[in-house]
Amino acid sequence: MGKIAQLFAMLFCIAAMTSVSYASGQPQLSKELKAQLIGSPVFIQIFKEERTLELYAKVGNEYRLLDSYRICDFSGGLGPKRREGDFKSPEGFYSITHRNLNPNSHYYRAINIGFPNDYDRYQGYSGAMLMIHGDCRSIGCYAMTNSYIADIYRYVDAALLNGQAEVKINIFPFRMTEANLQRHRLSNYYSFWRSLEPGYAFFARYHQPPAVAVVNGQYAVSPPLQLHSGTPAVSQFALTQPK
């Protein structure tokens, strides 16, 4: 009976230390490990339809889910931001440096997404000061509760101060599964959303943010030069452009 009791105690401890994020498919990390990862490289994914921001940290050679946060508010519905005053929140591939952080925002803490990026400028899109911020209200930004943005900001700030050159923020209209894409196949944004899917798929498979460039005015997704295994990624991810 003593060994059985010990087994149940071990299982209970494992369950208490690690919870599962069913959306990402990755187990969330324990509070103890999360605290140790402050200053590690981080990565952010946002899903509009699910109203979810996912924060990842690098553990070994992979990015693991730190936490998933409910987005209080965003405006304009699904689809990319195209012009100043359309009240849309951006979609696409963005990267930020320490210049994008504002610890004294009117909305508590703010992270400037970096809109417009090269893709947006090529398309002639306009707008500025599109943020992830606190205060739980938004026009064109992604608003979080103050406690959520404080947590996100702390990890991003520490990562950049600790030497991460830039933090990638990938923003999707929804989780880019084939079922979801087919559900939205009649949308005017369908072609654009198809161009985002390779970036989503790469991270889902390799747990590393892809390299994203703009080629001939379109997003082109390619893997880092070497994956954690030391071998190049499979050819299906080599410089993928929408058809």
C-alpha positions as CSV (number, residue, x, y, z in Angstrom):
1,M,0.0,0.0,0.0
2,G,2.9,2.3,0.7
3,K,4.2,2.1,-2.8
4,I,0.8,2.7,-4.3
5,A,0.4,5.8,-2.1
6,Q,3.8,7.1,-3.3
7,L,2.7,6.6,-6.9
8,F,-0.5,8.6,-6.5
9,A,1.5,11.3,-4.7
10,M,3.9,11.6,-7.6
11,L,1.1,11.8,-10.1
12,F,-0.6,14.5,-8.1
13,C,2.6,16.5,-8.0
14,I,3.1,16.3,-11.7
15,A,-0.4,17.4,-12.4
16,A,0.0,20.3,-10.0
17,M,3.3,21.4,-11.6
18,T,2.2,21.2,-15.2
19,S,-1.1,22.1,-16.9
20,V,-1.9,21.5,-20.6
21,S,-2.8,24.2,-23.1
22,Y,-5.1,22.3,-25.4
23,A,-5.1,25.1,-27.9
24,S,-1.3,25.0,-28.5
25,G,-0.8,21.3,-27.9
26,Q,2.1,22.1,-25.5
27,P,2.1,21.6,-21.7
28,Q,2.4,24.9,-19.8
29,L,5.4,25.2,-17.6
30,S,5.5,25.1,-13.8
31,K,5.5,28.4,-11.8
32,E,9.0,27.6,-10.6
33,L,10.4,27.1,-14.1
34,K,8.6,30.2,-15.4
35,A,10.4,32.3,-12.8
36,Q,13.7,30.9,-13.9
37,L,13.0,31.8,-17.5
38,I,12.8,35.5,-17.0
39,G,15.5,36.9,-19.3
40,S,15.3,34.0,-21.8
41,P,14.4,34.6,-25.5
42,V,10.6,34.9,-26.0
43,F,8.1,34.7,-28.8
44,I,4.4,35.9,-29.1
45,Q,1.5,34.6,-31.1
46,I,-1.9,36.3,-31.2
47,F,-5.1,34.7,-32.4
48,K,-8.0,37.2,-33.0
49,E,-10.9,34.9,-33.2
50,E,-9.9,33.0,-30.1
51,R,-9.0,36.3,-28.3
52,T,-5.8,34.7,-27.2
53,L,-2.2,35.9,-26.8
54,E,0.3,33.1,-26.3
55,L,3.7,33.9,-24.7
56,Y,6.6,31.4,-25.3
57,A,10.1,31.2,-23.9
58,K,13.1,29.3,-25.1
59,V,13.8,26.2,-23.1
60,G,16.8,24.4,-24.5
61,N,16.4,24.4,-28.3
62,E,12.6,24.9,-28.4
63,Y,10.1,27.6,-27.5
64,R,7.7,26.4,-24.9
65,L,4.4,27.9,-23.8
66,L,4.8,30.1,-20.8
67,D,1.2,31.2,-20.6
68,S,-1.9,31.9,-22.6
69,Y,-3.7,35.2,-22.0
70,R,-7.3,36.3,-22.7
71,I,-7.4,39.5,-24.9
72,C,-9.9,41.9,-23.4
73,D,-10.6,43.8,-26.6
74,F,-9.6,44.4,-30.2
75,S,-11.5,46.3,-32.9
76,G,-12.5,45.9,-36.5
77,G,-13.1,42.2,-36.6
78,L,-11.0,39.8,-38.7
79,G,-8.7,40.9,-41.5
80,P,-5.5,43.0,-41.7
81,K,-5.3,46.7,-41.0
82,R,-5.1,48.7,-44.2
83,R,-5.5,52.4,-43.5
84,E,-5.5,54.9,-40.7
85,G,-9.0,55.2,-39.2
86,D,-10.3,51.8,-40.3
87,F,-10.2,50.7,-36.6
88,K,-8.6,47.4,-37.6
89,S,-6.1,45.6,-35.4
90,P,-3.1,44.3,-37.5
91,E,-2.5,40.8,-38.7
92,G,0.9,39.5,-40.0
93,F,4.5,39.0,-39.0
94,Y,6.1,41.7,-36.8
95,S,9.2,42.1,-34.7
96,I,10.1,44.5,-32.0
97,T,13.1,45.9,-30.2
98,H,13.5,47.8,-26.9
99,R,12.4,51.0,-28.7
100,N,8.9,49.5,-29.0
101,L,8.4,49.3,-25.2
102,N,6.7,52.0,-23.2
103,P,6.6,51.4,-19.4
104,N,4.7,54.6,-18.8
105,S,1.9,54.3,-21.2
106,H,-1.5,56.0,-20.7
107,Y,-2.7,52.3,-20.9
108,Y,-0.4,51.2,-18.1
109,R,2.2,49.3,-20.2
110,A,2.5,49.2,-24.0
111,I,4.3,47.2,-26.6
112,N,4.3,48.8,-30.1
113,I,3.7,46.0,-32.6
114,G,5.7,47.7,-35.3
115,F,3.0,48.4,-37.8
116,P,3.5,49.1,-40.7
117,N,6.1,46.4,-41.4
118,D,7.7,45.9,-44.9
119,Y,4.7,44.0,-46.2
120,D,2.3,46.7,-45.0
121,R,4.3,49.5,-46.6
122,Y,4.6,47.6,-49.9
123,Q,0.8,47.3,-49.9
124,G,0.4,51.0,-49.2
125,Y,-1.2,50.4,-45.8
126,S,-1.2,53.3,-43.3
127,G,-1.4,53.6,-39.5
128,A,0.8,54.0,-36.5
129,M,1.0,53.4,-32.8
130,L,-0.7,49.9,-32.9
131,M,0.0,48.3,-29.5
132,I,-0.5,45.5,-27.1
133,H,-1.4,47.4,-24.0
134,G,-3.3,47.4,-20.7
135,D,-6.5,49.2,-19.5
136,C,-8.7,46.6,-21.2
137,R,-10.0,48.9,-24.0
138,S,-8.9,49.4,-27.5
139,I,-9.3,51.0,-30.9
140,G,-7.0,49.2,-33.3
141,C,-4.8,47.7,-30.6
142,Y,-4.8,44.5,-28.5
143,A,-5.9,45.4,-25.0
144,M,-5.2,43.2,-22.0
145,T,-5.9,43.5,-18.3
146,N,-3.2,45.4,-16.5
147,S,-2.0,42.3,-14.7
148,Y,-1.7,40.4,-18.0
149,I,0.3,43.1,-19.8
150,A,2.5,43.5,-16.7
151,D,3.4,39.8,-17.0
152,I,3.9,39.9,-20.8
153,Y,5.9,43.1,-20.6
154,R,8.2,41.8,-17.9
155,Y,9.3,38.8,-20.0
156,V,9.7,40.8,-23.2
157,D,11.7,43.6,-21.4
158,A,13.9,41.1,-19.7
159,A,14.6,39.1,-22.9
160,L,15.6,42.3,-24.8
161,L,17.8,43.5,-21.9
162,N,19.4,40.1,-21.8
163,G,20.5,40.2,-25.4
164,Q,17.7,39.0,-27.6
165,A,18.0,41.2,-30.7
166,E,14.3,41.3,-31.5
167,V,11.1,39.6,-30.3
168,K,8.8,38.2,-33.0
169,I,5.1,38.8,-32.8
170,N,3.0,36.7,-35.2
171,I,-0.6,37.7,-35.4
172,F,-3.2,35.5,-37.0
173,P,-7.0,35.9,-37.6
174,F,-7.5,32.4,-36.1
175,R,-5.6,29.2,-35.6
176,M,-4.5,28.4,-39.1
177,T,-5.7,24.9,-39.4
178,E,-7.0,23.6,-42.7
179,A,-10.5,23.3,-41.2
180,N,-10.5,27.0,-40.1
181,L,-9.1,28.1,-43.5
182,Q,-11.9,26.3,-45.3
183,R,-14.5,27.7,-43.0
184,H,-13.3,31.2,-44.1
185,R,-12.6,30.3,-47.8
186,L,-15.2,32.8,-49.1
187,S,-13.6,35.7,-47.3
188,N,-12.1,38.6,-49.2
189,Y,-9.0,38.0,-47.0
190,Y,-8.6,34.4,-47.8
191,S,-5.6,34.8,-50.1
192,F,-3.8,36.9,-47.5
193,W,-4.6,34.4,-44.8
194,R,-3.2,31.6,-46.9
195,S,0.1,33.5,-47.0
196,L,0.2,33.5,-43.2
197,E,-0.4,29.8,-42.8
198,P,3.2,28.6,-43.5
199,G,4.5,30.6,-40.6
200,Y,1.9,29.1,-38.3
201,A,2.6,25.6,-39.6
202,F,6.4,26.0,-39.2
203,F,6.2,27.0,-35.5
204,A,3.6,24.3,-34.8
205,R,6.0,21.7,-36.2
206,Y,9.4,22.8,-35.0
207,H,8.6,25.0,-32.0
208,Q,10.9,27.7,-33.3
209,P,9.8,31.0,-34.9
210,P,10.3,31.0,-38.7
211,A,12.3,33.6,-40.5
212,V,9.9,35.8,-42.5
213,A,10.8,38.1,-45.3
214,V,8.8,40.1,-47.9
215,V,9.5,39.0,-51.5
216,N,7.8,40.8,-54.4
217,G,5.3,42.3,-52.0
218,Q,4.4,38.9,-50.4
219,Y,5.3,37.2,-47.1
220,A,7.9,34.5,-47.7
221,V,8.5,32.0,-44.8
222,S,11.7,30.1,-44.5
223,P,13.3,28.2,-41.6
224,P,16.3,29.4,-39.6
225,L,19.6,28.2,-41.2
226,Q,19.8,25.3,-38.8
227,L,17.1,23.6,-36.7
228,H,17.9,22.4,-33.2
229,S,18.8,19.0,-34.6
230,G,21.6,20.6,-36.6
231,T,20.0,19.8,-39.9
232,P,18.2,22.0,-42.3
233,A,14.4,22.0,-42.3
234,V,12.5,19.9,-44.8
235,S,12.1,21.4,-48.2
236,Q,8.4,22.1,-47.8
237,F,9.2,25.1,-45.7
238,A,11.9,26.5,-48.0
239,L,10.9,30.0,-49.0
240,T,7.1,29.5,-49.2
241,Q,5.0,32.1,-51.0
242,P,1.2,32.1,-51.5
243,K,0.0,30.9,-54.9
